Amino acid sequence: MPHSSLLLRQKLTRLSLIAAVPLSLTFLILWAGGWLTPQRLSADKLIVTLEQSGGKHPGYRRNHAKGVCVVGNFISSGNASAISHAALFAQGMTTPVTGRLAFAGGNADAPDYAVPVRSMALLFQLADGEQWRTGMNAIPFFPVATVQGFYDQQVASRPDPATGKPRPENIKNLIDKHPEIVPFLSWLKHYVPSSSWGSDQFNSLNAFFFVDKANNKHLVRWSMVPRMPRQPITAAQRTDKQFLQEDLQQRLASAPLRWDLIITVAGAGDPENDASKVWPADRQTINAGTLTVTRAMPQQQGACNDINYDPLILPDGIAASSDPLLNARSAAYAKSYNLRTREQSEQSGHSL
């Protein structure tokens, strides 16, 4: 083959490889958005169904829309350093924390007493620049095991305009398709909310891996267990639309609120990919340290407003499990973040 022809072919090959890069990126973007496979459950579809359930509230998160920002710190006991080499678990390490206390659902105007499921999201800012972001809920287990189950739950739970309640036939169909939801519905039926965010226990629900210094993996879940005794919601609070925010500010005006970070280590046979299953109560637990919350502020323009509490932002020493809900949460959170930050920018009269 003549030398000039060989050079020409090599140039064409390089050009085709260069052209393939943006084409591949475009394909991945389209695939992730669900446009190439309309039947696929994408982040866009999850966001749409959340808006249909809670209504459109521009500038707010699509789920856990109503909440407040909190700040404080985490002081490690050193106990978790045996199963994770994450820097924040070194004994005596103090890590700044920016968090958010909120409610499940997309209605930013919901009364505090109307939403039984509450949440705590935290960002631990490690000294070396790493971050640990985690979103926890004040429920003992997730209602369903799969992303499709969560989507179907949102659809089935939409209120009938005539009654303001979900249609019974929709709930029956949901149970038929996702029978693992039955224990959650039973728990919800008998659950009495607490009188304060400060006395709620918040659970990771999803499983993760802690990775020790020898690179051994330990399957775990975690909970923020309150130091404050739990009291049930009062009759007066059941008519106060902002009672949790008011209670939080009053308590923080006199003293910080504290939770212990309790790590539960899985035993043989405990699933890593099913957040609807409770691990047995006899599993090993480790008190990893104490979260102290010192201040609270409104979420709009607050310290937590611009944070996407993506559960897959993890420091070295913590790794994701195979739970399918984790990737779905990460994708939906990113979509929600992009939407609300653009809306907030438009509301303030600035363009991105």
MOTA-V52393 format. One record per pair of residues at least 4 apart in sequence whose ideal C-beta (glycine too) atoms are under 8 Angstrom apart, sorted by the first residue. I is the first residue (numbers start at 1). J is the second residue. Records with the same first field share a line. If there is no record, write none. Layout:
I=J, J
//
This chain:
1=5, 6
2=6
3=7
4=8
5=9
6=10
7=11
8=12
9=13
10=14
11=15
12=16
13=17
14=18
15=19
16=20
17=21
19=23
20=24
21=25
22=26
23=27
24=28
25=29
26=30
27=31, 36
28=32
29=33
30=35, 36
31=35, 36, 37
32=42, 43, 331
33=42, 43, 44
34=38, 40, 41, 42, 43, 44, 45
41=45, 46, 147, 148, 151, 328
42=46, 331
43=47, 328, 331, 332, 334, 335
44=48, 335
45=49, 151
46=50, 147, 150, 151, 154, 328, 331, 332, 335
47=51, 62, 332, 335, 336, 339
48=52
49=53, 151, 154, 155
50=54, 62, 63, 106, 154, 332
51=55, 56, 62, 106
52=154, 158
53=105, 106, 154, 157, 158
54=62, 63, 65, 105, 106, 107, 110
55=106, 107
57=65, 106, 107, 108, 109
58=340, 343, 347
59=300, 340, 343, 344, 347
60=65, 66, 106, 108, 340
61=65, 67, 102, 106, 336, 340
62=106, 332, 335, 336, 339, 340
63=104, 105, 106, 332, 336
64=100, 102, 103, 104, 105, 119, 121, 135
65=102, 103, 105, 106, 107, 108, 110
66=102, 103, 105, 107, 108, 109, 110, 115
67=100, 101, 102, 103, 119, 299, 304
68=100, 101, 102, 245, 248, 296, 297, 298, 299, 302
69=98, 99, 100, 296, 297, 298, 299, 302, 303, 304, 305
70=98, 99, 100, 101, 248, 293, 295, 296, 297, 304
71=96, 97, 98, 99, 293, 294, 295, 297, 303
72=97, 99, 256, 291, 292, 293, 294, 295
73=94, 95, 96, 97, 291, 292, 294
74=88, 94, 95, 97, 124, 261, 289, 290, 291, 292
75=92, 93, 94, 95, 289, 290, 292
76=80, 81, 88, 89, 90, 91, 92, 93, 94, 95, 288, 289
77=91, 287, 288, 289, 290
78=89, 90, 91, 92, 289
79=286, 287, 288, 289
80=84, 86, 89, 210, 261, 263, 286, 288, 289
81=85, 89, 90, 91
82=212, 286
83=210, 212, 218, 220, 263, 265, 286
84=89, 210, 211, 212, 218, 317, 318
85=89, 211, 212, 213, 316, 317
86=126, 132, 210, 315, 316, 317, 318
87=93, 126, 127, 128, 130, 315, 316, 317
88=93, 95, 124, 126, 132, 315
89=93, 288, 289, 317
95=124, 125, 126, 127
96=124, 125
97=122, 123, 124, 125, 291, 293
98=122, 123, 125, 303, 304, 307
99=120, 121, 122, 123, 293, 304
100=119, 120, 121, 122, 299, 304, 307, 309
101=118, 119, 120, 197, 244, 248, 296
102=118, 119, 120, 121
103=110, 112, 115, 117, 118, 119
104=115, 117, 118, 119, 137
105=110, 115, 117
107=115
110=114, 115
111=115, 240, 241
112=237, 240, 241, 242, 243, 244, 245
113=193, 233, 237, 238, 239, 240, 241, 243
116=188, 191, 193
117=137, 138, 139
118=137, 138, 193, 197, 200, 202, 244
119=135, 136, 137, 138, 202
120=135, 136, 137, 138, 197, 200, 202, 224
121=133, 134, 135, 136, 304, 307, 309
122=132, 133, 134, 136, 291, 309
123=131, 132, 133, 304, 307, 309
124=131, 132, 133, 315
125=131
126=130, 131, 132, 315
130=315, 316
131=313, 315
132=313, 314, 315, 318
133=307, 308, 309, 310, 311, 313, 314
134=204, 222, 309, 311
135=309, 311, 329
136=202, 203, 204, 205, 222, 223, 224
137=142, 202, 203, 205
138=194, 200, 201, 202, 203
139=184, 187, 203, 205
140=187, 203, 278
141=183, 184, 203, 205, 275, 276, 277, 278
142=184, 205, 206, 275, 276, 325
143=149, 150, 153, 180, 181, 184, 185, 276
144=149, 150, 152, 153, 178, 180, 181, 184, 276
145=149, 178, 180, 274, 275, 276, 277
146=150, 178, 324, 325
147=151, 324, 325, 328
148=152
149=153, 177, 178, 180, 181
150=154, 325, 328
151=155
152=156, 174, 177, 178
153=157, 174, 178, 181
154=158
155=170
156=166, 167, 170, 171, 173, 174
157=166, 170, 171
158=166, 170
159=163, 164, 165, 166
160=164, 165, 166, 167
166=170, 171
167=171
168=172
169=173
170=174
171=175
172=176
173=177
174=178, 181
175=179, 181, 182, 185
180=274, 276, 277
181=185, 276
182=186
183=187, 276
184=188, 276
185=189
186=190
187=191
192=232, 233
193=232, 233
194=199, 200, 230, 231, 232, 233
195=199, 231, 232, 233, 234, 237, 243, 247
196=200, 228, 231, 244, 247, 248, 251
197=244, 247, 248, 257
198=226, 228, 247, 248, 251, 257
199=226, 228, 229, 230, 231
200=226, 230
201=223, 224, 225, 226
202=223, 224, 259
203=221, 222, 223, 224
204=208, 221, 222, 223
205=221, 275
206=221, 275, 311, 321, 323, 325, 326, 329
207=219, 220, 221, 266, 270, 271, 272, 273, 275, 321, 323
208=219, 220, 221, 222, 314, 318, 319, 320, 321
209=217, 218, 219, 220, 318, 319, 320, 321
210=217, 218, 220, 263, 317, 318
211=215, 216, 217, 218, 316, 317, 318, 319
212=216, 218
217=319
218=265, 266
219=265, 266, 270, 272, 321
220=263, 264, 265, 266
221=263, 264, 266, 279
222=261, 262, 263, 264, 288
223=261, 262, 264
224=259, 260, 261, 262, 291
225=259, 260, 261, 262
226=230, 257, 258, 259
227=257, 258, 259, 260
228=257, 258
233=237, 238
234=238
235=239
236=240, 243
237=243
240=246
242=246
243=247
244=248
245=249, 296
246=250
247=251
248=252, 257, 296
249=253, 296
250=254
251=255, 257
252=256, 257, 293, 294, 295, 296
256=292, 293, 294
257=292, 293
258=290, 291, 292, 293
259=290, 291, 293
260=287, 288, 289, 290, 291
261=287, 288, 289, 290, 291
262=285, 286, 287, 288
263=285, 286, 287, 288
264=279, 283, 284, 285
265=283, 284, 285, 286
266=270, 272, 279, 283
267=279, 280, 282, 283, 284
270=277, 279, 280, 283
271=277
272=321, 322, 323
273=321, 322, 323, 324
274=323
275=323, 325
279=283
297=302, 303
298=302
299=304, 305
300=305, 344
301=305
303=307
305=344
306=341
308=333, 334, 336, 337
309=333
310=329, 330, 333, 334
311=320, 326, 329, 330, 333
312=320, 326, 327, 329, 330
314=318, 319, 320
320=326
321=326
324=328
325=329
326=330
327=331
328=332
329=333
330=334
331=335
332=336
333=337
334=338
335=339
336=340
337=341
338=342
339=343
340=344
341=345, 352
342=346, 352
343=347
344=348
345=350, 351, 352
346=350, 351
//
